[in-house]
Amino acid sequence: MQVLWELEKGFVNDIVSRLPEPKPAYNTVSTIVRILEQKGFIGHKAYGRTHEYFPLVNKEEYSREYLDNFTQNYFSNSYKALASFFANTENLSIRELEEIKVLVDEQIKNHKKL
């Protein structure tokens, strides 16, 4: 999806050419593209037997869908468990945790206004 958002539209060869080394096989990328299309994330325009693909969703919509599925599959659909996991990871610095706290505090404040 990252490559397709950058390209805005492209053929499987275009997508493969933008991927880092070691590049996956053409058939692998083609399969992933078809799966993304079946899930409604991308569409295509046919030129005979060749297809030009384009995103149907923007990065934010896709990220939201991905995060929802991730949270459901790995955190029993609990955003609290997800947040707890990130808060307890050693990869986050104090500064990052403080920045996350500010964002959460802002959201709490906004929700209370509603």
C-alpha positions in Angstrom: 0.0 0.0 0.0 2.9 2.4 0.8 4.2 2.1 -2.7 0.8 2.4 -4.3 0.1 5.6 -2.3 3.4 7.0 -3.6 2.7 6.0 -7.2 -1.0 6.9 -7.0 -1.5 4.2 -9.7 0.7 1.6 -11.2 1.2 -1.9 -12.6 2.6 -4.8 -10.5 6.0 -4.2 -12.2 5.9 -0.6 -11.0 5.2 -1.7 -7.5 8.0 -4.4 -7.6 10.5 -1.9 -8.9 9.9 0.4 -5.9 10.3 -2.3 -3.3 13.7 -2.6 -1.5 16.2 -5.4 -2.1 15.8 -8.3 -1.9 12.7 -7.7 -4.1 9.9 -10.2 -3.7 8.8 -12.3 -6.7 6.4 -10.7 -9.2 3.8 -13.4 -8.4 4.1 -12.7 -4.7 3.4 -9.0 -5.2 0.6 -9.8 -7.6 -1.1 -12.1 -5.1 -0.9 -9.4 -2.4 -2.3 -6.8 -4.7 -5.2 -9.1 -5.6 -5.9 -9.8 -1.9 -5.9 -6.0 -1.2 -8.3 -5.5 -4.0 -10.6 -8.3 -2.7 -10.6 -6.5 0.7 -11.6 -3.2 -1.0 -8.4 -1.3 -0.4 -7.4 -1.0 -4.1 -9.1 -1.0 -7.5 -7.9 -1.6 -11.0 -8.4 -0.5 -14.6 -8.0 -3.3 -17.1 -6.0 -3.0 -20.3 -6.6 -6.4 -21.9 -5.0 -8.9 -19.5 -2.9 -6.2 -17.8 -4.2 -4.3 -14.8 -3.3 -0.8 -13.5 -4.0 -0.6 -9.8 -4.8 2.4 -7.7 -5.7 2.9 -4.0 -9.4 3.2 -3.0 -8.6 4.3 0.6 -6.2 6.8 1.9 -3.4 6.0 4.3 -5.4 7.1 7.4 -8.4 4.9 6.6 -6.2 2.0 5.9 -4.2 2.5 9.1 -7.4 2.7 11.1 -8.7 -0.6 9.6 -5.3 -2.2 10.2 -5.1 -1.0 13.8 -8.7 -2.2 14.5 -7.9 -5.7 13.1 -4.6 -5.8 15.0 -6.2 -4.7 18.2 -8.9 -7.3 17.8 -6.5 -10.2 16.9 -3.7 -9.5 19.4 -5.3 -7.5 22.3 -8.8 -9.0 22.6 -10.3 -5.9 21.0 -9.0 -3.8 23.9 -7.4 -0.5 23.2 -6.6 -0.3 26.9 -4.5 -3.5 26.6 -2.8 -2.1 23.5 -2.0 1.2 25.3 -0.7 -0.8 28.3 1.5 -2.8 26.0 3.1 0.3 24.5 3.4 2.0 27.9 5.3 -1.0 29.3 7.6 -1.5 26.3 11.2 -0.5 26.9 11.5 1.0 23.4 9.6 4.1 24.4 11.5 7.0 25.9 10.2 9.1 28.7 9.8 11.9 26.2 7.6 9.7 23.9 5.5 8.6 26.9 5.0 12.2 27.9 4.0 13.1 24.4 1.5 10.3 24.3 0.1 11.4 27.7 -0.4 14.9 26.3 -2.3 13.5 23.3 -4.5 11.3 25.6 -5.2 14.2 27.9 -6.2 16.4 24.9 -8.6 13.6 23.7 -10.1 13.3 27.2 -10.6 17.0 27.4 -12.3 17.0 23.9 -14.6 14.1 24.8 -15.7 15.8 28.0 -16.8 18.9 25.9 -19.1 16.7 23.9 
